[in-house]
């Protein structure tokens, strides 16, 4: 069942999302050659504790405040003090905050140092996929319109779209209905209505969209070993617009 949020609930989710956006503002400049993914996770834990929140992934038994996935790792990379970031890496950060029972969810991919032209195009394309998905997420459209928008942008550049994992409803729990695939598919295709709060998250690969799950039970990698990119925003649907909650507006502190 899709949980439609009221104004008070959206206000609470918005506060959590703005806190997450501020965390990214502090964290992204620190993602550089020589730091470990475990150290990045420690920074997330300290920030979330400072604002009185809890890492949302802890409720899912994930061993970290942040999923930190590098290069061929698509999602759910486990932070480690032995995983050192190197020049040329693509580092995807996927973080959620539980702030007073309201859940935020957002992901970014950061380029470290010099990356290839193809990796740069992958990042630019994933950003356009996210923007296209958000643009399609308006009252009256259907969830499948988001999927089609993401997919069309990715395949126009010859990239693979991950089909085994997808976006979802969010806000009062980490994962809620509806599922939001990044590929058009048959199945439930609910109408988008005001009060929906959705996490839209393209996962786009240099090669095919096929992925594998590692033996740690969490980390998802590309089957062909080529790099992947992951970007995500939480959005709220209103009668006359859709608001990106996990973004700070110009001048917003």
VOROMAR-11933 format. One record per residue: residue in one letter; z, x, y of N, C-alpha, C in turn; residue number from 1. Coordinates in nm, 3 decimals, decimal comma. Layout:
("A" (Z X Y) (Z X Y) (Z X Y) NUM);
...
// end
This chain:
("X" (0,000 0,085 -0,120) (0,000 0,000 0,000) (0,000 0,089 0,125) 1);
("X" (-0,086 0,058 0,220) (-0,095 0,133 0,344) (0,018 0,089 0,437) 2);
("X" (0,094 0,185 0,488) (0,208 0,156 0,575) (0,160 0,157 0,720) 3);
("X" (0,158 0,040 0,781) (0,120 0,028 0,921) (0,244 0,054 1,006) 4);
("X" (0,232 0,148 1,101) (0,346 0,188 1,181) (0,354 0,106 1,309) 5);
("X" (0,478 0,077 1,352) (0,499 0,010 1,479) (0,512 0,113 1,591) 6);
("X" (0,525 0,066 1,713) (0,527 0,156 1,829) (0,643 0,256 1,822) 7);
("X" (0,760 0,209 1,781) (0,876 0,297 1,772) (0,853 0,406 1,667) 8);
("X" (0,797 0,369 1,554) (0,770 0,467 1,449) (0,666 0,569 1,495) 9);
("X" (0,563 0,523 1,562) (0,461 0,617 1,612) (0,521 0,711 1,714) 10);
("X" (0,613 0,663 1,797) (0,680 0,751 1,892) (0,756 0,862 1,819) 11);
("X" (0,824 0,826 1,712) (0,897 0,926 1,635) (0,805 1,025 1,568) 12);
("X" (0,695 0,976 1,511) (0,597 1,065 1,448) (0,534 1,156 1,554) 13);
("X" (0,507 1,101 1,671) (0,449 1,181 1,779) (0,541 1,297 1,817) 14);
("X" (0,672 1,272 1,827) (0,766 1,379 1,860) (0,762 1,490 1,755) 15);
("X" (0,757 1,451 1,630) (0,747 1,550 1,523) (0,617 1,629 1,532) 16);
("X" (0,509 1,559 1,562) (0,378 1,624 1,571) (0,370 1,719 1,689) 17);
("X" (0,428 1,682 1,802) (0,428 1,771 1,918) (0,511 1,896 1,889) 18);
("X" (0,622 1,879 1,817) (0,703 1,994 1,778) (0,622 2,088 1,688) 19);
("X" (0,543 2,031 1,599) (0,459 2,112 1,511) (0,352 2,186 1,592) 20);
("X" (0,293 2,119 1,689) (0,193 2,184 1,774) (0,255 2,302 1,849) 21);
("X" (0,378 2,288 1,893) (0,446 2,399 1,962) (0,475 2,514 1,866) 22);
("X" (0,507 2,481 1,742) (0,527 2,587 1,642) (0,398 2,667 1,625) 23);
("X" (0,286 2,598 1,613) (0,159 2,670 1,599) (0,130 2,756 1,721) 24);
("X" (0,165 2,708 1,837) (0,142 2,786 1,959) (0,216 2,919 1,952) 25);
("X" (0,335 2,919 1,891) (0,412 3,042 1,876) (0,363 3,125 1,757) 26);
("X" (0,320 3,058 1,652) (0,293 3,126 1,525) (0,156 3,193 1,522) 27);
("X" (0,054 3,128 1,574) (-0,083 3,180 1,560) (-0,096 3,322 1,615) 28);
("X" (-0,040 3,354 1,733) (-0,055 3,492 1,782) (0,011 3,598 1,694) 29);
("X" (0,102 3,557 1,608) (0,174 3,650 1,522) (0,098 3,679 1,392) 30);
("X" (-0,004 3,598 1,362) (-0,082 3,617 1,239) (-0,177 3,734 1,263) 31);
("X" (-0,136 3,850 1,216) (-0,212 3,972 1,243) (-0,199 4,066 1,124) 32);
("X" (-0,282 4,169 1,125) (-0,282 4,268 1,019) (-0,143 4,332 1,006) 33);
("X" (-0,094 4,340 0,882) (0,033 4,408 0,854) (0,151 4,317 0,832) 34);
("X" (0,145 4,194 0,882) (0,255 4,100 0,859) (0,238 4,038 0,721) 35);
("X" (0,348 3,999 0,660) (0,339 3,934 0,530) (0,344 3,781 0,545) 36);
("X" (0,293 3,713 0,445) (0,299 3,566 0,450) (0,444 3,519 0,440) 37);
("X" (0,529 3,598 0,374) (0,671 3,564 0,369) (0,737 3,572 0,505) 38);
("X" (0,699 3,671 0,584) (0,754 3,683 0,720) (0,708 3,568 0,808) 39);
("X" (0,584 3,526 0,792) (0,535 3,410 0,867) (0,614 3,285 0,830) 40);
("X" (0,644 3,271 0,701) (0,722 3,156 0,657) (0,862 3,158 0,715) 41);
("X" (0,922 3,277 0,724) (1,055 3,289 0,783) (1,055 3,242 0,929) 42);
("X" (0,949 3,274 1,002) (0,937 3,230 1,141) (0,931 3,077 1,148) 43);
("X" (0,860 3,016 1,054) (0,852 2,870 1,051) (0,989 2,808 1,023) 44);
("X" (1,059 2,863 0,926) (1,192 2,811 0,891) (1,285 2,819 1,012) 45);
("X" (1,284 2,933 1,082) (1,373 2,952 1,196) (1,340 2,853 1,307) 46);
("X" (1,213 2,833 1,335) (1,173 2,740 1,440) (1,214 2,597 1,405) 47);
("X" (1,185 2,555 1,283) (1,214 2,418 1,243) (1,365 2,393 1,244) 48);
("X" (1,443 2,492 1,201) (1,589 2,480 1,206) (1,636 2,469 1,350) 49);
("X" (1,575 2,548 1,440) (1,617 2,550 1,581) (1,599 2,414 1,647) 50);
("X" (1,495 2,339 1,609) (1,470 2,209 1,672) (1,541 2,095 1,599) 51);
("X" (1,617 2,127 1,495) (1,693 2,025 1,424) (1,613 1,950 1,319) 52);
("X" (1,502 2,010 1,275) (1,420 1,946 1,173) (1,438 2,009 1,036) 53);
("X" (1,356 1,964 0,942) (1,352 2,020 0,808) (1,207 2,045 0,770) 54);
("X" (1,179 2,153 0,696) (1,043 2,172 0,645) (1,005 2,056 0,554) 55);
("X" (0,898 1,988 0,587) (0,861 1,868 0,511) (0,825 1,899 0,367) 56);
("X" (0,772 2,018 0,343) (0,728 2,050 0,206) (0,845 2,070 0,111) 57);
("X" (0,965 2,097 0,165) (1,080 2,112 0,076) (1,103 1,986 -0,006) 58);
("X" (1,071 1,870 0,052) (1,089 1,744 -0,022) (0,993 1,733 -0,139) 59);
("X" (0,888 1,813 -0,138) (0,790 1,814 -0,247) (0,817 1,928 -0,347) 60);
("X" (0,929 1,998 -0,326) (0,970 2,111 -0,410) (0,878 2,231 -0,394) 61);
("X" (0,803 2,236 -0,284) (0,719 2,354 -0,258) (0,807 2,469 -0,213) 62);
("X" (0,782 2,591 -0,263) (0,870 2,705 -0,232) (0,837 2,773 -0,100) 63);
("X" (0,833 2,696 0,007) (0,807 2,752 0,139) (0,802 2,642 0,243) 64);
("X" (0,824 2,681 0,369) (0,808 2,586 0,480) (0,663 2,568 0,516) 65);
("X" (0,582 2,670 0,486) (0,439 2,667 0,517) (0,360 2,700 0,392) 66);
("X" (0,252 2,629 0,371) (0,152 2,671 0,274) (0,064 2,773 0,346) 67);
("X" (0,056 2,895 0,293) (-0,020 3,001 0,358) (-0,124 3,052 0,257) 68);
("X" (-0,248 3,015 0,281) (-0,356 3,041 0,187) (-0,455 3,139 0,249) 69);
("X" (-0,487 3,245 0,175) (-0,566 3,356 0,229) (-0,700 3,366 0,155) 70);
("X" (-0,808 3,368 0,232) (-0,943 3,390 0,182) (-0,987 3,285 0,080) 71);
("X" (-0,993 3,321 -0,048) (-1,040 3,226 -0,150) (-0,936 3,120 -0,186) 72);
("X" (-0,813 3,137 -0,137) (-0,710 3,036 -0,158) (-0,739 2,918 -0,064) 73);
("X" (-0,753 2,800 -0,120) (-0,793 2,683 -0,042) (-0,672 2,618 0,024) 74);
("X" (-0,573 2,584 -0,057) (-0,452 2,518 -0,010) (-0,335 2,560 -0,098) 75);
("X" (-0,215 2,535 -0,047) (-0,089 2,548 -0,121) (-0,057 2,691 -0,162) 76);
("X" (-0,105 2,790 -0,084) (-0,067 2,927 -0,110) (0,082 2,948 -0,086) 77);
("X" (0,150 3,015 -0,178) (0,295 3,034 -0,171) (0,326 3,158 -0,088) 78);
("X" (0,410 3,146 0,017) (0,446 3,262 0,098) (0,516 3,368 0,015) 79);
("X" (0,488 3,496 0,049) (0,546 3,606 -0,028) (0,564 3,727 0,062) 80);
("X" (0,676 3,797 0,044) (0,700 3,920 0,120) (0,610 4,035 0,070) 81);
("X" (0,541 4,013 -0,041) (0,452 4,118 -0,092) (0,305 4,093 -0,057) 82);
("X" (0,276 3,977 0,003) (0,137 3,947 0,042) (0,116 3,988 0,187) 83);
("X" (0,048 4,101 0,205) (0,028 4,158 0,338) (-0,108 4,113 0,392) 84);
("X" (-0,107 4,063 0,514) (-0,231 4,020 0,579) (-0,312 4,143 0,618) 85);
("X" (-0,444 4,136 0,594) (-0,532 4,248 0,620) (-0,639 4,210 0,722) 86);
("X" (-0,698 4,312 0,784) (-0,811 4,291 0,873) (-0,924 4,221 0,798) 87);
("X" (-0,982 4,119 0,859) (-1,091 4,046 0,797) (-1,048 3,925 0,717) 88);
("X" (-0,917 3,903 0,703) (-0,869 3,787 0,626) (-0,888 3,658 0,705) 89);
("X" (-0,908 3,551 0,629) (-0,897 3,415 0,681) (-0,765 3,360 0,630) 90);
("X" (-0,675 3,325 0,722) (-0,541 3,280 0,684) (-0,525 3,134 0,724) 91);
("X" (-0,510 3,048 0,624) (-0,491 2,905 0,649) (-0,343 2,872 0,643) 92);
("X" (-0,293 2,808 0,748) (-0,153 2,768 0,758) (-0,147 2,616 0,756) 93);
("X" (-0,073 2,560 0,664) (-0,056 2,415 0,652) (0,093 2,386 0,656) 94);
("X" (0,138 2,318 0,763) (0,281 2,301 0,787) (0,313 2,156 0,818) 95);
("X" (0,427 2,111 0,771) (0,477 1,979 0,806) (0,623 1,988 0,846) 96);
("X" (0,661 1,904 0,941) (0,801 1,899 0,987) (0,856 1,758 0,967) 97);
("X" (0,973 1,751 0,910) (1,050 1,626 0,903) (1,150 1,631 1,017) 98);
("X" (1,125 1,551 1,120) (1,213 1,547 1,238) (1,273 1,408 1,248) 99);
("X" (1,396 1,396 1,200) (1,463 1,268 1,202) (1,398 1,164 1,113) 100);
("X" (1,336 1,208 1,005) (1,271 1,114 0,913) (1,126 1,086 0,946) 101);
("X" (1,073 1,149 1,050) (0,933 1,131 1,088) (0,857 1,259 1,055) 102);
("X" (0,744 1,244 0,985) (0,673 1,356 0,926) (0,546 1,387 1,005) 103);
("X" (0,528 1,515 1,038) (0,404 1,564 1,096) (0,333 1,652 0,994) 104);
("X" (0,201 1,668 1,010) (0,122 1,745 0,914) (-0,002 1,798 0,987) 105);
("X" (-0,019 1,928 0,983) (-0,134 1,989 1,050) (-0,165 2,123 0,986) 106);
("X" (-0,293 2,163 0,993) (-0,335 2,291 0,936) (-0,434 2,359 1,029) 107);
("X" (-0,427 2,492 1,032) (-0,523 2,573 1,106) (-0,564 2,691 1,018) 108);
("X" (-0,681 2,744 1,043) (-0,722 2,869 0,980) (-0,740 2,973 1,090) 109);
("X" (-0,680 3,090 1,070) (-0,680 3,197 1,169) (-0,760 3,314 1,116) 110);
("X" (-0,851 3,367 1,198) (-0,925 3,488 1,164) (-0,845 3,610 1,207) 111);
("X" (-0,829 3,705 1,117) (-0,753 3,826 1,147) (-0,850 3,941 1,170) 112);
("X" (-0,850 3,994 1,291) (-0,937 4,107 1,322) (-1,083 4,069 1,318) 113);
("X" (-1,163 4,153 1,259) (-1,308 4,133 1,253) (-1,346 4,061 1,123) 114);
("X" (-1,416 3,951 1,137) (-1,463 3,877 1,020) (-1,615 3,871 1,022) 115);
("X" (-1,674 3,836 0,908) (-1,819 3,831 0,897) (-1,876 3,714 0,976) 116);
("X" (-2,005 3,723 1,005) (-2,071 3,612 1,075) (-2,066 3,485 0,991) 117);
("X" (-2,077 3,500 0,861) (-2,074 3,382 0,773) (-1,936 3,318 0,774) 118);
("X" (-1,830 3,400 0,774) (-1,695 3,345 0,783) (-1,673 3,276 0,917) 119);
("X" (-1,727 3,336 1,024) (-1,714 3,274 1,155) (-1,784 3,137 1,157) 120);
("X" (-1,901 3,130 1,096) (-1,972 3,001 1,090) (-1,893 2,901 1,007) 121);
("X" (-1,830 2,948 0,899) (-1,747 2,859 0,817) (-1,634 2,800 0,900) 122);
("X" (-1,568 2,882 0,980) (-1,458 2,833 1,064) (-1,509 2,734 1,169) 123);
("X" (-1,619 2,770 1,234) (-1,675 2,681 1,336) (-1,717 2,548 1,276) 124);
("X" (-1,776 2,553 1,156) (-1,821 2,431 1,090) (-1,704 2,344 1,048) 125);
("X" (-1,597 2,406 0,997) (-1,480 2,328 0,957) (-1,418 2,259 1,077) 126);
("X" (-1,416 2,328 1,190) (-1,366 2,267 1,313) (-1,452 2,147 1,351) 127);
("X" (-1,584 2,160 1,339) (-1,673 2,048 1,371) (-1,657 1,934 1,270) 128);
("X" (-1,629 1,969 1,144) (-1,601 1,866 1,043) (-1,479 1,785 1,083) 129);
("X" (-1,374 1,854 1,125) (-1,251 1,786 1,166) (-1,278 1,697 1,286) 130);
("X" (-1,349 1,749 1,384) (-1,380 1,670 1,503) (-1,464 1,548 1,468) 131);
("X" (-1,560 1,564 1,378) (-1,644 1,451 1,337) (-1,563 1,347 1,261) 132);
("X" (-1,472 1,393 1,175) (-1,387 1,300 1,102) (-1,297 1,220 1,194) 133);
("X" (-1,241 1,288 1,294) (-1,155 1,218 1,390) (-1,236 1,119 1,473) 134);
("X" (-1,357 1,158 1,513) (-1,442 1,069 1,592) (-1,477 0,942 1,515) 135);
("X" (-1,486 0,952 1,382) (-1,517 0,836 1,298) (-1,395 0,751 1,267) 136);
("X" (-1,276 0,803 1,301) (-1,150 0,734 1,269) (-1,112 0,642 1,384) 137);
("X" (-1,179 0,530 1,393) (-1,153 0,432 1,499) (-1,141 0,293 1,438) 138);
("X" (-1,071 0,207 1,509) (-1,054 0,069 1,466) (-1,189 0,008 1,432) 139);
("X" (-1,195 -0,059 1,316) (-1,315 -0,128 1,274) (-1,400 -0,051 1,176) 140);
("X" (-1,395 0,083 1,183) (-1,463 0,163 1,082) (-1,387 0,158 0,951) 141);
("X" (-1,440 0,226 0,852) (-1,374 0,236 0,722) (-1,341 0,381 0,692) 142);
("X" (-1,249 0,400 0,597) (-1,210 0,535 0,558) (-1,332 0,615 0,514) 143);
("X" (-1,425 0,550 0,447) (-1,547 0,618 0,403) (-1,631 0,672 0,517) 144);
("X" (-1,617 0,616 0,636) (-1,689 0,670 0,751) (-1,636 0,809 0,790) 145);
("X" (-1,505 0,829 0,773) (-1,447 0,962 0,795) (-1,504 1,060 0,693) 146);
("X" (-1,504 1,019 0,566) (-1,554 1,105 0,459) (-1,699 1,146 0,484) 147);
("X" (-1,782 1,050 0,519) (-1,924 1,076 0,543) (-1,942 1,171 0,660) 148);
("X" (-1,864 1,152 0,766) (-1,877 1,237 0,885) (-1,844 1,383 0,852) 149);
("X" (-1,733 1,405 0,779) (-1,693 1,540 0,740) (-1,800 1,603 0,652) 150);
("X" (-1,843 1,529 0,552) (-1,937 1,580 0,452) (-2,071 1,619 0,515) 151);
("X" (-2,122 1,534 0,601) (-2,255 1,558 0,659) (-2,257 1,686 0,742) 152);
("X" (-2,150 1,712 0,817) (-2,146 1,834 0,897) (-2,143 1,957 0,806) 153);
("X" (-2,061 1,954 0,702) (-2,047 2,070 0,613) (-2,176 2,102 0,540) 154);
("X" (-2,238 2,001 0,481) (-2,358 2,027 0,400) (-2,477 2,064 0,488) 155);
("X" (-2,474 2,026 0,615) (-2,583 2,065 0,704) (-2,590 2,216 0,723) 156);
("X" (-2,477 2,285 0,699) (-2,472 2,431 0,709) (-2,475 2,498 0,572) 157);
("X" (-2,487 2,418 0,466) (-2,496 2,473 0,332) (-2,363 2,508 0,268) 158);
("X" (-2,253 2,454 0,321) (-2,121 2,485 0,266) (-2,078 2,380 0,164) 159);
("X" (-1,984 2,420 0,079) (-1,930 2,329 -0,021) (-1,809 2,254 0,033) 160);
("X" (-1,794 2,130 -0,011) (-1,683 2,045 0,033) (-1,590 2,021 -0,086) 161);
("X" (-1,463 2,054 -0,069) (-1,365 2,033 -0,176) (-1,349 1,883 -0,200) 162);
("X" (-1,363 1,841 -0,324) (-1,359 1,699 -0,357) (-1,236 1,659 -0,438) 163);
("X" (-1,161 1,758 -0,490) (-1,045 1,726 -0,573) (-0,918 1,704 -0,491) 164);
("X" (-0,920 1,743 -0,364) (-0,805 1,724 -0,276) (-0,854 1,662 -0,146) 165);
("X" (-0,766 1,590 -0,078) (-0,814 1,510 0,035) (-0,704 1,485 0,138) 166);
("X" (-0,744 1,424 0,249) (-0,648 1,378 0,348) (-0,576 1,253 0,301) 167);
("X" (-0,490 1,198 0,389) (-0,400 1,092 0,342) (-0,326 1,030 0,459) 168);
("X" (-0,265 0,917 0,432) (-0,171 0,862 0,527) (-0,046 0,949 0,534) 169);
("X" (0,024 0,940 0,649) (0,141 1,027 0,669) (0,229 0,964 0,777) 170);
("X" (0,348 1,017 0,794) (0,434 0,973 0,903) (0,574 0,936 0,862) 171);
("X" (0,587 0,854 0,758) (0,719 0,817 0,707) (0,747 0,885 0,574) 172);
("X" (0,641 0,931 0,509) (0,648 1,015 0,390) (0,542 1,124 0,404) 173);
("X" (0,552 1,227 0,321) (0,456 1,337 0,329) (0,317 1,291 0,289) 174);
("X" (0,308 1,215 0,180) (0,180 1,164 0,135) (0,189 1,013 0,119) 175);
("X" (0,106 0,943 0,192) (0,099 0,797 0,185) (-0,046 0,754 0,161) 176);
("X" (-0,063 0,629 0,124) (-0,196 0,570 0,122) (-0,243 0,550 0,266) 177);
("X" (-0,375 0,552 0,289) (-0,482 0,568 0,192) (-0,516 0,715 0,172) 178);
("X" (-0,582 0,746 0,061) (-0,643 0,876 0,045) (-0,769 0,882 0,132) 179);
("X" (-0,795 1,001 0,186) (-0,911 1,019 0,274) (-0,995 1,133 0,219) 180);
("X" (-1,088 1,104 0,128) (-1,172 1,210 0,071) (-1,259 1,274 0,178) 181);
("X" (-1,299 1,397 0,152) (-1,393 1,466 0,240) (-1,537 1,455 0,191) 182);
("X" (-1,556 1,381 0,083) (-1,690 1,354 0,032) (-1,704 1,203 0,014) 183);
("X" (-1,821 1,148 0,042) (-1,842 1,004 0,018) (-1,831 0,975 -0,131) 184);
("X" (-1,759 0,870 -0,165) (-1,744 0,836 -0,305) (-1,719 0,687 -0,320) 185);
("X" (-1,744 0,640 -0,438) (-1,713 0,500 -0,466) (-1,562 0,485 -0,484) 186);
("X" (-1,514 0,364 -0,462) (-1,372 0,340 -0,477) (-1,317 0,269 -0,356) 187);
("X" (-1,185 0,264 -0,341) (-1,124 0,193 -0,228) (-1,177 0,247 -0,094) 188);
("X" (-1,209 0,157 -0,006) (-1,265 0,196 0,124) (-1,210 0,104 0,231) 189);
("X" (-1,080 0,114 0,258) (-1,015 0,018 0,349) (-1,065 0,030 0,492) 190);
("X" (-1,054 -0,081 0,562) (-1,086 -0,085 0,704) (-0,979 -0,010 0,782) 191);
("X" (-1,021 0,061 0,886) (-0,927 0,132 0,974) (-0,874 0,033 1,077) 192);
("X" (-0,741 0,023 1,085) (-0,679 -0,075 1,174) (-0,571 -0,008 1,258) 193);
("X" (-0,537 -0,067 1,373) (-0,429 -0,012 1,456) (-0,298 -0,001 1,377) 194);
("X" (-0,225 0,106 1,403) (-0,100 0,130 1,333) (-0,113 0,227 1,218) 195);
("X" (-0,236 0,259 1,178) (-0,253 0,363 1,076) (-0,224 0,499 1,136) 196);
("X" (-0,152 0,582 1,062) (-0,132 0,722 1,097) (-0,185 0,804 0,980) 197);
("X" (-0,283 0,889 1,010) (-0,361 0,954 0,905) (-0,369 1,104 0,927) 198);
("X" (-0,364 1,178 0,818) (-0,387 1,322 0,820) (-0,529 1,346 0,770) 199);
("X" (-0,615 1,390 0,861) (-0,755 1,419 0,828) (-0,766 1,569 0,810) 200);
("X" (-0,816 1,615 0,694) (-0,810 1,758 0,665) (-0,928 1,808 0,583) 201);
("X" (-1,035 1,847 0,650) (-1,147 1,909 0,579) (-1,106 2,040 0,513) 202);
("X" (-1,148 2,060 0,389) (-1,136 2,186 0,316) (-1,277 2,227 0,278) 203);
("X" (-1,330 2,328 0,344) (-1,471 2,363 0,333) (-1,484 2,505 0,278) 204);
("X" (-1,575 2,523 0,182) (-1,590 2,651 0,113) (-1,724 2,716 0,145) 205);
("X" (-1,725 2,850 0,143) (-1,850 2,923 0,161) (-1,950 2,891 0,052) 206);
("X" (-1,900 2,875 -0,069) (-1,988 2,847 -0,183) (-1,983 2,702 -0,224) 207);
("X" (-1,952 2,680 -0,351) (-1,946 2,543 -0,402) (-1,813 2,478 -0,364) 208);
("X" (-1,804 2,347 -0,386) (-1,680 2,275 -0,360) (-1,583 2,278 -0,476) 209);
("X" (-1,618 2,348 -0,584) (-1,533 2,353 -0,703) (-1,410 2,440 -0,680) 210);
("X" (-1,297 2,396 -0,734) (-1,172 2,469 -0,718) (-1,096 2,475 -0,849) 211);
("X" (-1,002 2,568 -0,857) (-0,915 2,584 -0,973) (-0,770 2,593 -0,926) 212);
("X" (-0,679 2,553 -1,014) (-0,535 2,564 -0,988) (-0,480 2,684 -1,061) 213);
("X" (-0,411 2,773 -0,988) (-0,355 2,892 -1,051) (-0,233 2,858 -1,137) 214);
("X" (-0,191 2,957 -1,216) (-0,080 2,936 -1,309) (0,053 2,910 -1,239) 215);
("X" (0,063 2,942 -1,107) (0,189 2,914 -1,038) (0,211 2,765 -1,016) 216);
("X" (0,109 2,683 -1,048) (0,121 2,539 -1,037) (0,100 2,484 -0,897) 217);
("X" (0,073 2,573 -0,801) (0,054 2,531 -0,662) (-0,078 2,575 -0,602) 218);
("X" (-0,105 2,705 -0,611) (-0,216 2,762 -0,535) (-0,350 2,716 -0,589) 219);
("X" (-0,432 2,659 -0,500) (-0,567 2,614 -0,533) (-0,665 2,715 -0,476) 220);
("X" (-0,756 2,765 -0,561) (-0,853 2,866 -0,519) (-0,995 2,817 -0,545) 221);
("X" (-1,091 2,876 -0,475) (-1,230 2,845 -0,503) (-1,269 2,899 -0,640) 222);
("X" (-1,347 2,822 -0,713) (-1,386 2,864 -0,848) (-1,477 2,987 -0,845) 223);
("X" (-1,555 3,003 -0,738) (-1,648 3,116 -0,730) (-1,590 3,237 -0,657) 224);
("X" (-1,465 3,227 -0,610) (-1,400 3,339 -0,545) (-1,442 3,362 -0,401) 225);
("X" (-1,523 3,272 -0,345) (-1,566 3,285 -0,206) (-1,462 3,222 -0,113) 226);
("X" (-1,469 3,256 0,013) (-1,366 3,214 0,108) (-1,370 3,064 0,136) 227);
("X" (-1,256 3,015 0,183) (-1,240 2,874 0,217) (-1,174 2,862 0,354) 228);
("X" (-1,190 2,746 0,416) (-1,130 2,719 0,546) (-1,070 2,579 0,544) 229);
("X" (-0,954 2,564 0,607) (-0,879 2,437 0,604) (-0,827 2,409 0,745) 230);
("X" (-0,861 2,292 0,797) (-0,811 2,249 0,927) (-0,770 2,102 0,919) 231);
("X" (-0,666 2,067 0,996) (-0,609 1,932 0,981) (-0,537 1,889 1,108) 232);
("X" (-0,550 1,760 1,139) (-0,470 1,697 1,243) (-0,413 1,566 1,190) 233);
("X" (-0,296 1,528 1,242) (-0,244 1,393 1,223) (-0,287 1,309 1,342) 234);
("X" (-0,342 1,191 1,316) (-0,389 1,102 1,423) (-0,328 0,964 1,405) 235);
("X" (-0,317 0,893 1,516) (-0,269 0,754 1,516) (-0,380 0,665 1,572) 236);
("X" (-0,402 0,553 1,506) (-0,507 0,460 1,546) (-0,447 0,348 1,631) 237);
("X" (-0,508 0,325 1,747) (-0,469 0,216 1,836) (-0,590 0,123 1,853) 238);
("X" (-0,567 0,010 1,918) (-0,674 -0,089 1,933) (-0,792 -0,035 2,011) 239);
("X" (-0,765 0,052 2,109) (-0,872 0,097 2,198) (-0,898 0,247 2,193) 240);
("X" (-0,824 0,321 2,109) (-0,848 0,465 2,099) (-0,775 0,519 1,977) 241);
("X" (-0,807 0,643 1,943) (-0,735 0,716 1,839) (-0,676 0,841 1,902) 242);
("X" (-0,546 0,862 1,882) (-0,475 0,974 1,944) (-0,451 1,086 1,843) 243);
("X" (-0,487 1,208 1,884) (-0,453 1,325 1,802) (-0,309 1,362 1,833) 244);
("X" (-0,220 1,337 1,739) (-0,078 1,356 1,763) (-0,038 1,503 1,757) 245);
("X" (-0,104 1,581 1,672) (-0,065 1,721 1,650) (-0,141 1,814 1,744) 246);
("X" (-0,159 1,772 1,867) (-0,226 1,854 1,968) (-0,151 1,841 2,099) 247);
("X" (-0,132 1,955 2,166) (-0,072 1,953 2,298) (-0,181 1,934 2,402) 248);
("X" (-0,163 1,839 2,491) (-0,259 1,815 2,598) (-0,246 1,921 2,705) 249);
("X" (-0,350 1,944 2,785) (-0,342 2,045 2,892) (-0,218 2,022 2,981) 250);
("X" (-0,140 2,127 3,001) (-0,020 2,118 3,083) (0,101 2,065 3,010) 251);
("X" (0,086 2,023 2,886) (0,199 1,967 2,809) (0,280 2,080 2,748) 252);
("X" (0,411 2,074 2,769) (0,501 2,177 2,716) (0,559 2,133 2,581) 253);
// end
